[in-house]
Amino acid sequence: MKKSLILVSKAVICAVAMVLTIACNQQGTTTTVVNSGSSTNTDAIACVYLDSLINGYDLYNDEMTKFMAKQNKYEQDLQSKGKSLERRAMELQQNYEKRLITPTRAQEIQQQLATEQQKLMQTQEQQSMELADDQAQIMGRVADSIKNYINIFNADKRFKLIITSQGYSTLLYADPALDITKQILNGLNDRYRGNASSAPATNNNADTTKAK
């Protein structure tokens, strides 16, 4: 399951990177993050490492914890039902070979098992689509929240260009002094935790919507 979590995390990070890039391109700006120590330099460039930013973001981790719990529940339920069908099919075969049931009855049970198996496959497909939709929503919320906070963070226009990088996919080298990942991450988490702590306990969506 750790492998599954890693794969999901990478998929979300890639998707968030795409959403942020598209959003910035629509606004006529370029996305990437690197830090400059001077707030008076209007030509300053900043660089944010997206994988570190997302993996350290409490909103993302909270959402992924709920997502993985849901995925695990679905997987366990499907496995349990699948094993039950296999066991009943074996029992049917054994009872038929021992002549404990008639051929007509065996055929009826076999058809019933086939119908249940078909329903199980449909359930698996529906759950896969539901999980894919959940993951897309997580991607949207995280990307939205990051983009919104970066706009707030750079409201004074101290950075002329903010570039995002996922590992070394688009950035071969950046001076460590240009890296503002930690500043952005601290601000995102402070805002998220503040909103979550002030939200009513009965409102499960308040923390994520306010974090945008």
N, C-alpha and C positions, 0 to 999 in steps of 0.2 A: 504493500500500500504506500510505502514511502516513495517507491518509484513512480506510482501513479500520481502522488502529490507533486513530485518534481516536474513531471510532464505537464500537469495542469498549470503549475506556476509559470513555466516557460511559455506556455501557450497564452496565458493572460498577459504576461509581460510584452510579448510580441504584439498582441492585439492592442494593448494600451499605447505602445509606441506608434502603431499605425494610426490610431485615433488622434493622438496628439499631433502627429505630422500633418494629417489631413486638416485638422482644425486650424492649425497655424497657417497652412498654405491657403486656406480659404480667406484668412484675414490678411494675406499678403505678407506674412512674416515667416521666418525660418525657425525651426525648433532644434535646440541642442543646449547642453548646460556646461558651463565652465566659469570659474569665479575670478573676479578681479578685486583686489583689496581697496581700490579707490572708488568712492561713491561719486566723485566729481568728474570722472572720466566718462564722457558721453559715448565714447567709442568702445567702451569696455565689452569684453566678451566673457560669457560664463558657460560652464559645462556641468550638466547633471548626469550622473550615471544611473540610468533608469532601473536597472536590475537591483542595485543597492537601495534606491529610493523606494521602489515598490515592496521589496521584501522586508523593509523596515517600517513600512507604513501600517499603523495599527488598524486603520479602516480595512485595508486589503487583507491583513491577517485574520481579523475578526470574520470578515465575509467568507474567506476561504475555509476557516474552521467550520462554519455552518454548512458550507458547500460540501466539504469532505464527509461530514457526519451524515448528510443526506445521501450522498453517493454510496457510502458504506452501508447504510440501511437498505438501500435499493439492491445492492449487490448481494448482501446476506440473505435478503428475502427471496431473490431469484435463485440463488444457490440452494436454499432450503427446499423451495418448491421443485426445482429441477431434480434434486436427489430423491425427493418423494416420488416423483414420476418414474424415475429409474428403478426404485425399489419395487413399486407396484407392477412395473412391466416384468421384472424378474420373477415376482411372485406369480404373475399370470402365466408366464412360460413354464414355471415349475408345476403349478397346479394342472396345467393342460397336459404336460408330459405324464403326470401321475394319474391322469384321468379323473381328477377331482371335480372338474367342471366339464360341461358339454361344449362341443365346438361352437354351438350357437351362442352360448353365454360368453365364451372366450372372445368371440368376434365382437359382441356388444361391449365388453370391457375394453377391448383394443381400440374400438372407435371412440369410446369415452376418453381414453388416455390421449389419443391423437388430437381430440378437440381441446383438451386441457393444455397440451403442449403448444398448440397453435395460439391459444389465448396467452400463454406465458411468453411466447415470442413477440406477440403484439404489445404486451405490457413492457417488455424489455425495450422495444423500439420507442414506445411512448415516453418511457423514463429517460432514455438517451436524449431524445429531443428536448425534454424538460430540463435536463441538466445542461445541455448546450445553451438553452435560452438563459438559464441562471448564470452561466459563466459569461455570456455576452452582457448581461445586466451588470455583473460585477465589474467587467472591463469598462463599461460606460461610466459607472459611478466613480471608479478610481481615476480614470482619465479626466473626467469632468472636474473632480476635486483638485487634482494636481494642476490642471490648466487654470482653474479659477484662482488657486492660491498663488501661482507664479505671477499672474496678472496683478494680484495685490502686492506681492513681494517686490515687484518691479514697477510699482506705481510711480515712483520718482524718476523712472526712465534712466536709472544709472547704468543699466546694461543695454547696449545697442543690439546685441545678439545673444540669445540664450539657446544653447544646443543640447539636445538629448542624445545620449549614447547608450546602447545596450552592449556592455562589454566592449569588445573591439570591433563590433560590426560596422560602425560608421566613424569611429574615432581611433586613429592609430596612436596618437600621443597628445597629451595635454599637460601643461605645467600644473602641478598639484595646487599651486596658488589660485588657479582658475576654477577649482572644483567647489561648487556651492551646494553639493548634494546634501551634506549634513545640515546646513542652514535651512534648506527647503524641507527636509525630513523633520527636523525639530519643530518647525512652524506648523507643518501639516498635523503632526501628532498632538501638539499643544492645542490646536484648534479642535481636532477631533475629540480628544479627551474632554476638553471643556464643554463642547456641545453634548457629548454623551452623558456627562455627569449632571448637566442641568436639564436633560430631557426627562419627561415623565416616565416612570417605570413601565407604564402600560403601553407606551408608544414605541413599538419595536423599530419603526422606520425613521424616527425623528433624528437619530444620530447620523444616519447616512445621508439624509436629505440636507441637513444643515451643513454637512461637511463639504458640500459642493461649492 
